[in-house]
Amino acid sequence: MIDFQNVAYSYGSDALLRDVSLHLAPGSFHFLTGPSGAGKSTLLKLCYMELMPSSGQLDVFGREVRSMSRDDIARTRRRIGVVHQDCQFLDHLPLTENLALPLTVAGRDPEAEAGNIRDLMGWVGLAARAGATPPELSGGERQRAALARAVIMDPELLLADEPTGNVDWEMSLRLLQLLVELNRLGKTVLVATHDLNLIRAAKSQVPARVLRIANRGLHLAGADL
């Protein structure tokens, strides 16, 4: 699905990541840990091709990213759902329309998929908030809405960047349960987080692999987690 082979990424002359090798297999669940600024968000951006490697080879769904045209990348991104750390929405639109935006961008008719949108909002527990605008949502509601928007195109891969960073423990567990459910449906999941308690909670439910970025490299975390 996604293969890193000795990938490096540099900002200017400073190497943030180097010699990264990683295979994300279909249906797998991975956590990505490491201190702030270590490169977790950068690795996710490489996965969804917002950034390109400085060196090495990166294959996404069997294609080397630097050989892909802009149209190829746009089409491939439809197979990837992303929950961004900052959860950006259009504040003047109700929640249902915010969730439907990826459908509109892809040329699909949201009205024809209204039933799926309602089902998705029910799945994340936001059915009663369909008409609310983003400023009216709590932090936990925004995170669940971000997850719903990320999966509305039925992606094969879900990337989540600190999805529980701004919510309490109860909401963190609720979001984790949604991620676990997606994985059990066959989705590949990669979650960047600094929350070791969240990782421990997940490992009791799914065979999650834990990776750590340290000293510019990617390493398999020890069993102490």
For each residue, the residues with C-beta under 8 A, 3 or more apart:
1: 24 25 26 60 61 156 157 188
2: 22 23 24 47 58 59 60 61 157
3: 22 23 24 57 58 59
4: 7 20 21 22 23 46 56 57 58 218
5: 21 56 57 58 59
6: 19 20 21 55 56 57
7: 4 17 19 20 21 46 53 55 56 57 58
8: 15 17 18 19 20 53 54 55 56
9: 15 16 17 18 39 42 46 51 53 54
10: 13 14 15 16 54
11: 14 16
12:
13: 10
14: 10 11
15: 8 9 10 18 54 216
16: 9 10 11 39 42 216
17: 7 8 9 20 39 42 43 213 216 217 218
18: 8 9 15 216 217
19: 6 7 8 56 217
20: 4 6 7 8 17 43 56 217 218
21: 4 5 6 7 218
22: 2 3 4 211 218
23: 2 3 4
24: 1 2 3 28 30 47 157 188 190
25: 1 28 188
26: 1 156 186 188
27: 183 186 187 188
28: 24 25 188 189 209
29: 179 180 183 188 189 202 206 207 208 209
30: 24 189 190 191 208 209 210 211
31: 190 191 192 193 199 202 208 209 210 211
32: 40 43 44 190 191 192 193 211 212 213
33: 40 192 193 194 196 199 210 211 212 213 221
34: 38 39 40 194 212 213 214
35: 38 194
36: 194
37:
38: 34 35 213 214
39: 9 16 17 34 42 43 213 216
40: 32 33 34 43 44 161 192 213
41: 44 45 85 161 192
42: 9 16 17 39 45 46 51
43: 17 20 32 39 40 46 47 192 213 218
44: 32 40 41 47 48 82 159 161 190 192
45: 41 42 48 50 51
46: 4 7 9 42 43 49 50 51 52 53 58
47: 2 24 43 44 60 80 157 159 190
48: 44 45 77 80 82 159
49: 46 52 60 65 68 73 76 77
50: 45 46
51: 9 42 45 46
52: 46 49 58 65 66
53: 7 8 9 46 56 57 58 65 66
54: 8 9 10 15
55: 6 7 8
56: 4 5 6 7 8 19 20 53
57: 3 4 5 6 7 53 64
58: 2 3 4 5 7 46 52 53 64 65 66
59: 2 3 5 62 63 64 65
60: 1 2 47 49 63 65 68 76
61: 1 2 76 79 156
62: 59
63: 59 60 67 68 72 76
64: 57 58 59 67 68
65: 49 52 53 58 59 60 68 73
66: 52 53 58
67: 63 64
68: 49 60 63 64 65 72 73 76
69: 72 73
70: 73 74
71: 74 75
72: 63 68 69 75 76
73: 49 65 68 69 70 76 77
74: 70 71 77 78
75: 71 72 78
76: 49 60 61 63 68 72 73 79 80
77: 48 49 73 74 80
78: 74 75 106 153 155
79: 61 76 155 156 157
80: 47 48 76 77 155 156 157 158 159
81: 150 151 152 153 155 157 158 159
82: 44 48 150 158 159 160 161
83: 87 143 146 147 150 158 159 160 161 163
84: 87 88 146 161
85: 41 161 162 165
86:
87: 83 84 142 143 145 146
88: 84
89: 93 98 134 142 145
90: 93 97 98 101 134
91: 133 134 135
92: 133
93: 89 90 97 98 133 134
94: 97 98 130 131 132 133
95: 98 99 121 126 129 130 131 132 133 134 137 145
96: 99 100 117 121 130 131
97: 90 93 94 100 101 110
98: 89 90 93 94 95 101 134 145 149
99: 95 96 117 120 121 145 148 149 152
100: 96 97 103 104 110 113 117 152
101: 90 97 98 104 105 149
102: 105 106 149 152 153
103: 100 106 108 109 110 113 152 153
104: 100 101 107 108 110
105: 101 102
106: 78 102 103 153
107: 104
108: 103 104 112 113
109: 103 112 113
110: 97 100 103 104 113 114 117
111: 114
112: 108 109
113: 100 103 108 109 110 116 117
114: 110 111 117 118
115: 118 119
116: 113 119 120 152
117: 96 99 100 110 113 114 120 121 152
118: 114 115 121 122 127 130
119: 115 116 122 123
120: 99 116 117 123 124 148 151 152
121: 95 96 99 117 118 124 126 127 129 130 148
122: 118 119 125 126 127
123: 119 120 148 178
124: 120 121 144 145 147 148 178
125: 122 144 174
126: 95 121 122 129 130 141 144 145 148
127: 118 121 122 130
128:
129: 95 121 126 132 136 137 141
130: 94 95 96 118 121 126 127
131: 94 95 96
132: 94 95 129 136 137 141
133: 91 92 93 94 95 136 137
134: 89 90 91 93 95 98 137 142 145
135: 91
136: 129 132 133
137: 95 129 132 133 134 141 142 145
138: 141 142
139: 142 143 166 167 171
140: 143 144 167 168 171 174 175
141: 126 129 132 137 138 144 145
142: 87 89 134 137 138 139 145 146
143: 83 87 139 140 146 147 163 164 166 167 171 175
144: 124 125 126 140 141 147 148 174 175 178
145: 87 89 95 98 99 124 126 134 137 141 142 148 149
146: 83 84 87 142 143 149 150 163
147: 83 124 143 144 150 151 160 163 175 178 179
148: 99 120 121 123 124 126 144 145 151 152
149: 98 99 101 102 145 146 152
150: 81 82 83 146 147 155 158 160
151: 81 120 147 148 154 155 158 182 187
152: 81 99 100 102 103 116 117 120 148 149
153: 78 81 102 103 106
154: 151
155: 78 79 80 81 150 151 158 187
156: 1 26 61 79 80 187 188
157: 1 2 24 47 79 80 81 187 188 189 190
158: 80 81 82 83 150 151 155 179 182 187 188 189 190
159: 44 47 48 80 81 82 83 190 191 192
160: 82 83 147 150 163 179 189 190 191 192
161: 40 41 44 82 83 84 85 192
162: 85 165 192 193 194
163: 83 143 146 147 160 175 179 191 193
164: 143 167 171 172 175 176 193 195 198
165: 85 162 193 194 195
166: 139 143
167: 139 140 143 164 171 172 175
168: 140 171 172
169: 172 173 197
170: 173 174
171: 139 140 143 164 167 168 174 175
172: 164 167 168 169 175 176 195 198
173: 169 170 176 177 201
174: 125 140 144 170 171 177 178
175: 140 143 144 147 163 164 167 171 172 178 179
176: 164 172 173 179 180 198 201 202
177: 173 174 180 181
178: 123 124 144 147 174 175 181 182
179: 29 147 158 160 163 175 176 182 183 189 191 202
180: 29 176 177 183 184 202 205 206
181: 177 178 184 185
182: 151 158 178 179 185 187 189
183: 27 29 179 180 186 187 188 189 206
184: 180 181 206
185: 181 182
186: 26 27 183
187: 27 151 155 156 157 158 182 183
188: 1 24 25 26 27 28 29 156 157 158 183
189: 28 29 30 157 158 160 179 182 183
190: 24 30 31 32 44 47 157 158 159 160
191: 30 31 32 159 160 163 179
192: 31 32 33 40 41 43 44 159 160 161 162
193: 31 32 33 162 163 164 165 198 199
194: 33 34 35 36 162 165
195: 164 165 172 198 199
196: 33 199 200 225
197: 169 200 201
198: 164 172 176 193 195 201 202
199: 31 33 193 195 196 202 203 208 210 225
200: 196 197 203 204 225
201: 173 176 197 198 204 205
202: 29 31 176 179 180 198 199 205 206 208
203: 199 200 206 207 208 210 225
204: 200 201
205: 180 201 202
206: 29 180 183 184 202 203
207: 29 203
208: 29 30 31 199 202 203
209: 28 29 30 31 220
210: 30 31 33 199 203 220 221 225
211: 22 30 31 32 33 218 219 220 221
212: 32 33 34 218 219 220 221
213: 17 32 33 34 38 39 40 43 216 217 218 219
214: 34 38 217 219
215:
216: 15 16 17 18 39 213
217: 17 18 19 20 213 214
218: 4 17 20 21 22 43 211 212 213
219: 211 212 213 214
220: 209 210 211 212
221: 33 210 211 212 224 225
222: 225
223:
224: 221
225: 196 199 200 203 210 221 222
